[in-house]
Amino acid sequence: MKTQVIPVEAHDDVVSLRDKLAWVKARRVLLVLPRRGAAIDTRLAWLLLRRKAETMGAVLALVTHSTRVRRLAQEAGIPVFTSVLEAQQTEWQVMPARRLERRSSRADLESLRAVGRRVEARWRTRPVARLTFFSLAVLALFALLLFLLPAAEIQLSPLRIQQSLPVEVMAFSDAEQVRLHNGLPLAQVTVAVEGSKVWPASGRIPVPVTYARGTIRFRNLTDSVVGIPAGTVVQTADAPPVRFVTLNDAVVTAGVDKQVDVPARAELPGEGGNVPADALVVIDGPLGASLAATNPQAMHGGGYQSMRAPSEEDRRHARAALLAELRQQALALFKAQVAPTDLLLTDTLTLTEILHEVYFPAAGQPGDNLLLALEVRFSIHYLPGAALRQRAKAILDAAAPAGFLPADEDIRMTLVEKPVLDNEGVLRCRLLLQRDLKPRLDTSGLARSVRGRRPAVAFSMLTAQLPLQEAPQIRLRPSWWPWLPFTEFRIGIKW
């Protein structure tokens, strides 16, 4: 006969299994329960499932290993098997459901109470025994509080020693070189800074302030009238020429060798305009074809005045002072950019590029002060702190004296010699590594030695046994408790 096998999930209940049975088409239905049991664990549930199968015209059976489920299913008249193969090869015998037995007679309650009532021992009713056991309970509670309630905290300041160790360090800017030589990485950072500097001028230069003056005589070379406009230039034949300009308009009458004198002034101030007589002979412009010119008398009156002006030494001093300030400014920026644990190699601070440099006034110009504006770029190398501290800790741990351990995580690193950086990017330097050490203490042994003692006695013991920098501090909780706790785990030691 065809058998339909339905696997049962651990979360299936009566409702979900009844829905599954509603779709059954076979005459025999086999429910396979999971090994960890199912949600159906009552006899009534199995009776409902059996009746649902019967209404569908089918016979219900189970496959389970649960002893309780087997018993409940058998009470409901459902066949139970240990495997699917056994169920398919065996003929199912459906048994009627067992009826629950009901008791028809009611037991005598008073007799049952008498049987169940215990007879208390006579010694337990005596007041002395009760008082004795109550006292023992109070003492046990007090002893429990004595061990668990008090707590103590001991603060120790062990004597510290300083560990110092000089080491040679090699750092590489190339990561491959770091790996091959087991060295440290070398990093570089750049920054651009700008600033200005006012420097008092200490030099003096002659400054032309007055113009040479005189008269220029023009002579007509033609038979026509020739006009001479103001500003006509007459210069010497030297190279470079000294140039004079006429100050007024003039007219030379018609006729050869007709003359006119016109006042003139040097084009530039200074002593360069003082020329001798008959030195101005060249007329600049088209008038030179119609006129001839000369100065019958010497031109004079041009002069200089001594004024303050920045010297080359002022420029050098201002530049050096401003670069020093910019160097400090760049160093402050570098310290802000790198991590606090990084070791900044200040000796590698280098001026790499001058971006902008302006002086005012320009060279050869007068002025009471020199203004210098600079924009430059600096670079610096540093050792990354993570790798450096890891290497330093390994070196110091290997050289630490026996019986001591680091007092804290602080490792001080100082450059002993100026670092040397070669052309291949390899830096060599010598560092002094320093840190504080404290003695290794057996805190559990100390707690064991002072437990249950008075604070004064524990103070004397700790002071005599340990090399301390300061006196130990013992704090009790509650503060009025006269002894240290009797258990070690209630004594905390900080050092």
DOFI-855194 format. One line per field, with one value per residue (C-alpha): residue number from 1; residue in one letter; chain; x, z, y negated. Coordinates in steps of 0.25 Angstrom, whole numbers, always signed. Layout:
k	(NUM	...)
r	(A	...)
c	(A	...)
px	(X	...)
pz	(Z	...)
py	(Y	...)
***
This chain:
k	(1	2	3	4	5	6	7	8	9	10	11	12	13	14	15	16	17	18	19	20	21	22	23	24	25	26	27	28	29	30	31	32	33	34	35	36	37	38	39	40	41	42	43	44	45	46	47	48	49	50	51	52	53	54	55	56	57	58	59	60	61	62	63	64	65	66	67	68	69	70	71	72	73	74	75	76	77	78	79	80	81	82	83	84	85	86	87	88	89	90	91	92	93	94	95	96	97	98	99	100	101	102	103	104	105	106	107	108	109	110	111	112	113	114	115	116	117	118	119	120	121	122	123	124	125	126	127	128	129	130	131	132	133	134	135	136	137	138	139	140	141	142	143	144	145	146	147	148	149	150	151	152	153	154	155	156	157	158	159	160	161	162	163	164	165	166	167	168	169	170	171	172	173	174	175	176	177	178	179	180	181	182	183	184	185	186	187	188	189	190	191	192	193	194	195	196	197	198	199	200	201	202	203	204	205	206	207	208	209	210	211	212	213	214	215	216	217	218	219	220	221	222	223	224	225	226	227	228	229	230	231	232	233	234	235	236	237	238	239	240	241	242	243	244	245	246	247	248	249	250	251	252	253	254	255	256	257	258	259	260	261	262	263	264	265	266	267	268	269	270	271	272	273	274	275	276	277	278	279	280	281	282	283	284	285	286	287	288	289	290	291	292	293	294	295	296	297	298	299	300	301	302	303	304	305	306	307	308	309	310	311	312	313	314	315	316	317	318	319	320	321	322	323	324	325	326	327	328	329	330	331	332	333	334	335	336	337	338	339	340	341	342	343	344	345	346	347	348	349	350	351	352	353	354	355	356	357	358	359	360	361	362	363	364	365	366	367	368	369	370	371	372	373	374	375	376	377	378	379	380	381	382	383	384	385	386	387	388	389	390	391	392	393	394	395	396	397	398	399	400	401	402	403	404	405	406	407	408	409	410	411	412	413	414	415	416	417	418	419	420	421	422	423	424	425	426	427	428	429	430	431	432	433	434	435	436	437	438	439	440	441	442	443	444	445	446	447	448	449	450	451	452	453	454	455	456	457	458	459	460	461	462	463	464	465	466	467	468	469	470	471	472	473	474	475	476	477	478	479	480	481	482	483	484	485	486	487	488	489	490	491	492	493	494	495)
r	(M	K	T	Q	V	I	P	V	E	A	H	D	D	V	V	S	L	R	D	K	L	A	W	V	K	A	R	R	V	L	L	V	L	P	R	R	G	A	A	I	D	T	R	L	A	W	L	L	L	R	R	K	A	E	T	M	G	A	V	L	A	L	V	T	H	S	T	R	V	R	R	L	A	Q	E	A	G	I	P	V	F	T	S	V	L	E	A	Q	Q	T	E	W	Q	V	M	P	A	R	R	L	E	R	R	S	S	R	A	D	L	E	S	L	R	A	V	G	R	R	V	E	A	R	W	R	T	R	P	V	A	R	L	T	F	F	S	L	A	V	L	A	L	F	A	L	L	L	F	L	L	P	A	A	E	I	Q	L	S	P	L	R	I	Q	Q	S	L	P	V	E	V	M	A	F	S	D	A	E	Q	V	R	L	H	N	G	L	P	L	A	Q	V	T	V	A	V	E	G	S	K	V	W	P	A	S	G	R	I	P	V	P	V	T	Y	A	R	G	T	I	R	F	R	N	L	T	D	S	V	V	G	I	P	A	G	T	V	V	Q	T	A	D	A	P	P	V	R	F	V	T	L	N	D	A	V	V	T	A	G	V	D	K	Q	V	D	V	P	A	R	A	E	L	P	G	E	G	G	N	V	P	A	D	A	L	V	V	I	D	G	P	L	G	A	S	L	A	A	T	N	P	Q	A	M	H	G	G	G	Y	Q	S	M	R	A	P	S	E	E	D	R	R	H	A	R	A	A	L	L	A	E	L	R	Q	Q	A	L	A	L	F	K	A	Q	V	A	P	T	D	L	L	L	T	D	T	L	T	L	T	E	I	L	H	E	V	Y	F	P	A	A	G	Q	P	G	D	N	L	L	L	A	L	E	V	R	F	S	I	H	Y	L	P	G	A	A	L	R	Q	R	A	K	A	I	L	D	A	A	A	P	A	G	F	L	P	A	D	E	D	I	R	M	T	L	V	E	K	P	V	L	D	N	E	G	V	L	R	C	R	L	L	L	Q	R	D	L	K	P	R	L	D	T	S	G	L	A	R	S	V	R	G	R	R	P	A	V	A	F	S	M	L	T	A	Q	L	P	L	Q	E	A	P	Q	I	R	L	R	P	S	W	W	P	W	L	P	F	T	E	F	R	I	G	I	K	W)
c	(A	A	A	A	A	A	A	A	A	A	A	A	A	A	A	A	A	A	A	A	A	A	A	A	A	A	A	A	A	A	A	A	A	A	A	A	A	A	A	A	A	A	A	A	A	A	A	A	A	A	A	A	A	A	A	A	A	A	A	A	A	A	A	A	A	A	A	A	A	A	A	A	A	A	A	A	A	A	A	A	A	A	A	A	A	A	A	A	A	A	A	A	A	A	A	A	A	A	A	A	A	A	A	A	A	A	A	A	A	A	A	A	A	A	A	A	A	A	A	A	A	A	A	A	A	A	A	A	A	A	A	A	A	A	A	A	A	A	A	A	A	A	A	A	A	A	A	A	A	A	A	A	A	A	A	A	A	A	A	A	A	A	A	A	A	A	A	A	A	A	A	A	A	A	A	A	A	A	A	A	A	A	A	A	A	A	A	A	A	A	A	A	A	A	A	A	A	A	A	A	A	A	A	A	A	A	A	A	A	A	A	A	A	A	A	A	A	A	A	A	A	A	A	A	A	A	A	A	A	A	A	A	A	A	A	A	A	A	A	A	A	A	A	A	A	A	A	A	A	A	A	A	A	A	A	A	A	A	A	A	A	A	A	A	A	A	A	A	A	A	A	A	A	A	A	A	A	A	A	A	A	A	A	A	A	A	A	A	A	A	A	A	A	A	A	A	A	A	A	A	A	A	A	A	A	A	A	A	A	A	A	A	A	A	A	A	A	A	A	A	A	A	A	A	A	A	A	A	A	A	A	A	A	A	A	A	A	A	A	A	A	A	A	A	A	A	A	A	A	A	A	A	A	A	A	A	A	A	A	A	A	A	A	A	A	A	A	A	A	A	A	A	A	A	A	A	A	A	A	A	A	A	A	A	A	A	A	A	A	A	A	A	A	A	A	A	A	A	A	A	A	A	A	A	A	A	A	A	A	A	A	A	A	A	A	A	A	A	A	A	A	A	A	A	A	A	A	A	A	A	A	A	A	A	A	A	A	A	A	A	A	A	A	A	A	A	A	A	A	A	A	A	A	A	A	A	A	A	A	A	A	A	A	A	A	A	A	A	A	A	A	A	A	A	A	A	A	A	A	A	A	A	A	A	A	A	A	A	A	A	A	A	A	A	A)
px	(+0	+5	+11	+12	+24	+23	+35	+31	+39	+43	+33	+21	+9	-5	-10	+1	+1	-14	-12	-2	-11	-22	-14	-11	-16	-10	-17	-5	+2	+15	+20	+35	+39	+52	+62	+61	+46	+34	+25	+14	+16	+1	-8	-19	-11	-8	-23	-27	-17	-21	-36	-32	-25	-37	-46	-37	-39	-24	-17	-6	+7	+20	+35	+42	+52	+46	+41	+31	+25	+25	+17	+7	+5	+2	-8	-15	-15	-4	+6	+21	+33	+48	+51	+44	+48	+42	+29	+28	+31	+22	+7	+1	-8	-17	-20	-32	-28	-27	-37	-33	-36	-44	-44	-58	-55	-49	-38	-39	-32	-30	-23	-15	-11	-7	+2	+9	+11	+25	+27	+38	+49	+47	+61	+57	+46	+55	+59	+73	+75	+68	+77	+89	+86	+82	+95	+103	+95	+98	+113	+113	+107	+117	+129	+124	+123	+137	+143	+135	+131	+144	+153	+166	+174	+189	+197	+211	+222	+234	+247	+250	+263	+267	+271	+280	+285	+292	+289	+293	+281	+281	+268	+265	+256	+253	+244	+251	+264	+257	+253	+267	+275	+265	+266	+256	+248	+252	+241	+241	+231	+232	+225	+225	+226	+226	+229	+235	+246	+249	+263	+269	+278	+292	+298	+298	+298	+299	+286	+286	+276	+280	+281	+292	+287	+293	+290	+291	+293	+286	+292	+283	+289	+278	+272	+259	+253	+254	+246	+252	+241	+243	+248	+258	+269	+284	+294	+309	+316	+322	+316	+308	+304	+300	+286	+280	+266	+262	+253	+246	+241	+251	+252	+264	+263	+265	+279	+291	+299	+287	+288	+279	+282	+272	+273	+274	+275	+281	+271	+276	+280	+294	+309	+308	+301	+313	+320	+330	+328	+325	+322	+307	+308	+298	+283	+274	+263	+260	+265	+279	+279	+275	+282	+296	+297	+307	+309	+317	+319	+321	+308	+308	+300	+297	+300	+297	+292	+297	+284	+282	+281	+281	+295	+299	+302	+288	+282	+291	+287	+272	+272	+279	+270	+257	+262	+265	+251	+245	+253	+247	+233	+235	+240	+227	+219	+227	+224	+210	+209	+216	+211	+215	+223	+231	+245	+247	+262	+263	+278	+272	+264	+268	+264	+260	+254	+253	+239	+239	+249	+247	+255	+249	+255	+263	+278	+284	+271	+270	+262	+262	+258	+260	+247	+250	+239	+242	+234	+242	+241	+247	+248	+251	+253	+247	+247	+232	+229	+222	+234	+244	+237	+235	+250	+254	+245	+251	+265	+263	+255	+267	+276	+267	+273	+267	+255	+251	+240	+236	+230	+221	+221	+229	+242	+251	+260	+271	+280	+294	+301	+297	+290	+297	+289	+296	+293	+286	+276	+282	+282	+292	+290	+293	+281	+281	+269	+264	+252	+249	+249	+242	+244	+236	+226	+219	+205	+198	+210	+209	+194	+196	+206	+198	+184	+177	+187	+185	+189	+201	+207	+205	+211	+223	+225	+223	+233	+243	+242	+241	+250	+240	+241	+229	+222	+211	+197	+187	+172	+161	+146	+139	+149	+146	+150	+162	+168	+172	+163	+165	+164	+174	+165	+159	+173	+176	+190	+194	+208)
pz	(+0	-3	+8	+8	+17	+23	+31	+43	+47	+61	+61	+55	+64	+63	+54	+44	+44	+42	+30	+24	+26	+19	+6	+8	-4	+1	+10	+20	+25	+32	+41	+43	+55	+57	+67	+77	+78	+73	+79	+80	+94	+99	+97	+93	+81	+76	+77	+69	+58	+58	+56	+45	+38	+39	+34	+21	+20	+24	+35	+43	+48	+54	+53	+66	+76	+87	+99	+103	+89	+87	+100	+97	+82	+87	+97	+85	+77	+67	+62	+65	+57	+59	+44	+31	+25	+37	+35	+20	+22	+34	+34	+42	+54	+59	+73	+80	+89	+104	+113	+126	+139	+149	+164	+169	+184	+191	+201	+216	+216	+231	+231	+219	+227	+239	+230	+224	+236	+242	+257	+261	+270	+285	+286	+275	+284	+295	+297	+300	+287	+279	+285	+282	+268	+266	+272	+263	+251	+256	+257	+244	+238	+245	+240	+226	+227	+234	+221	+210	+215	+218	+206	+206	+195	+197	+188	+187	+180	+178	+176	+161	+154	+140	+129	+118	+106	+94	+80	+66	+56	+41	+34	+19	+10	+2	+7	+0	+7	+21	+19	+14	+24	+36	+38	+41	+31	+28	+24	+19	+19	+13	+16	+9	+18	+15	+23	+23	+30	+32	+33	+36	+25	+29	+16	+9	-6	-14	-20	-31	-27	-35	-51	-58	-66	-76	-90	-103	-116	-129	-142	-155	-167	-177	-182	-176	-162	-153	-141	-128	-119	-104	-101	-113	-109	-111	-107	-106	-117	-106	-103	-95	-98	-88	-92	-90	-93	-96	-87	-96	-110	-119	-134	-142	-152	-167	-172	-171	-158	-151	-136	-124	-109	-102	-87	-85	-74	-73	-75	-63	-50	-44	-47	-60	-66	-63	-77	-82	-92	-107	-103	-107	-122	-127	-129	-127	-138	-152	-147	-148	-163	-162	-149	-142	-127	-116	-102	-102	-87	-78	-72	-57	-45	-45	-32	-22	-8	+1	+6	+14	+6	+9	+6	+2	+16	+20	+10	+15	+29	+26	+18	+29	+40	+32	+28	+42	+46	+35	+39	+53	+47	+38	+49	+57	+45	+44	+59	+57	+45	+50	+61	+76	+76	+63	+65	+57	+52	+53	+48	+34	+33	+19	+10	-3	-11	-11	-17	-16	-12	-13	-8	-6	-9	-21	-21	-22	-18	-5	+7	+22	+23	+15	+13	+9	+6	+5	+1	+3	+4	+15	+16	+28	+31	+43	+48	+49	+64	+63	+57	+65	+78	+75	+72	+84	+93	+88	+90	+104	+108	+104	+112	+125	+138	+144	+154	+148	+138	+131	+140	+129	+114	+113	+105	+104	+91	+90	+78	+83	+70	+57	+47	+34	+21	+9	-5	-6	+5	+16	+29	+41	+55	+69	+79	+94	+99	+113	+122	+136	+142	+155	+163	+159	+171	+175	+178	+182	+192	+198	+200	+206	+216	+221	+221	+235	+241	+246	+237	+246	+245	+230	+228	+236	+228	+215	+218	+223	+212	+199	+193	+193	+188	+197	+209	+206	+207	+213	+211	+218	+214	+223	+229	+244	+241	+250	+242	+227	+220	+223	+208	+198	+187	+196	+196	+184	+182	+172	+169)
py	(+0	-14	-22	-37	-42	-56	-61	-69	-81	-85	-97	-90	-89	-83	-93	-93	-77	-77	-86	-77	-65	-72	-70	-55	-46	-33	-23	-22	-35	-34	-46	-46	-54	-61	-55	-67	-65	-73	-84	-73	-67	-64	-52	-61	-66	-53	-49	-61	-57	-43	-47	-57	-46	-37	-48	-48	-33	-30	-23	-31	-26	-32	-30	-36	-32	-40	-31	-41	-43	-28	-26	-38	-33	-19	-24	-31	-18	-22	-12	-16	-12	-14	-17	-19	-6	+2	-6	-3	+12	+14	+16	+5	+9	-2	-1	-8	-19	-17	-23	-30	-23	-31	-28	-26	-27	-38	-36	-40	-53	-53	-40	-44	-57	-48	-39	-51	-59	-58	-57	-67	-63	-67	-73	-83	-89	-93	-108	-105	-97	-108	-119	-111	-109	-124	-128	-119	-125	-139	-136	-129	-142	-151	-142	-143	-158	-158	-152	-158	-172	-179	-184	-191	-198	-200	-210	-208	-217	-208	-214	-216	-215	-221	-212	-219	-213	-220	-213	-215	-217	-215	-220	-219	-227	-215	-204	-193	-197	-197	-183	-178	-185	-184	-199	-210	-217	-232	-241	-255	-267	-281	-294	-308	-320	-335	-348	-362	-369	-384	-388	-402	-407	-410	-414	-427	-431	-444	-448	-458	-469	-482	-484	-491	-504	-513	-519	-513	-521	-517	-522	-522	-515	-519	-531	-528	-531	-519	-517	-509	-503	-502	-488	-487	-477	-481	-471	-469	-460	-451	-437	-436	-451	-461	-467	-481	-486	-500	-507	-517	-519	-527	-531	-533	-545	-542	-543	-534	-535	-542	-538	-537	-533	-524	-519	-504	-494	-480	-469	-461	-467	-465	-469	-462	-474	-484	-484	-494	-505	-501	-487	-487	-486	-475	-479	-467	-467	-474	-487	-483	-485	-499	-504	-502	-503	-505	-509	-522	-520	-508	-501	-500	-499	-484	-477	-465	-463	-451	-443	-430	-418	-403	-397	-383	-379	-384	-374	-363	-365	-367	-354	-346	-351	-348	-334	-331	-336	-328	-315	-316	-318	-306	-298	-301	-297	-284	-280	-283	-274	-261	-252	-255	-242	-245	-249	-262	-263	-278	-277	-273	-286	-291	-303	-296	-307	-323	-325	-340	-351	-366	-378	-392	-402	-396	-396	-410	-417	-425	-421	-422	-407	-394	-386	-371	-361	-346	-334	-321	-306	-297	-282	-273	-259	-251	-237	-231	-229	-216	-208	-216	-213	-199	-197	-205	-197	-184	-189	-194	-182	-173	-182	-183	-178	-166	-169	-182	-186	-199	-209	-214	-215	-227	-226	-238	-239	-249	-252	-250	-254	-262	-253	-250	-249	-244	-245	-232	-235	-228	-235	-231	-236	-233	-233	-233	-224	-227	-222	-219	-205	-200	-187	-175	-173	-160	-167	-154	-151	-165	-164	-150	-155	-167	-161	-161	-171	-185	-196	-201	-187	-186	-200	-195	-182	-189	-200	-190	-180	-189	-200	-211	-225	-230	-224	-214	-219	-209	-212	-203	-202	-204	-214	-210	-195	-192	-181	-178	-168	-154	-150	-154	-157	-168	-175	-184	-188	-199	-203)
***
